[in-house]
């Protein structure tokens, strides 16, 4: 993670071509194996989808996620919004996976932006989510290899 209090940034290398990594990032069945299975997801700008996970009441998180696809450039960039579906107002979070070929593999530059640097709950959430995203991007390797 960076020292920027508004963003989580992670850098992962996968020894697989971008098309194979892209498939694992954008196919709902495969997404469910490394992250959460989305309901209604398609890698199309404007597509609205949902995901469900464990609620975290201490973080004011219902466990229900609503997202919208903001940008798609296959197999280079996927950008989505990510908000608690039950929150009074959207979080303003944007999550992006930027893929670039590197040698015989693919480097992903991941970012999750929009954390309020002055909100203690947002900063705790940023710390928790930074570890969670790191684990999920690690889990992605096994899914890519098997796909």
Protein Blocks (a to p, Z undefined) as FASTA:
>chain_A
ZZbfkbccdddddfbdfklmmmmmmgmklmmmmmcccehiacdehiacdddddddfknop
ghiacdddfbdcdffbccdddddfkbmbdehiacddddddehjbccdddddehiafklmk
lmmmmmmmmmmmmmmmmmmmmmmmmZZ
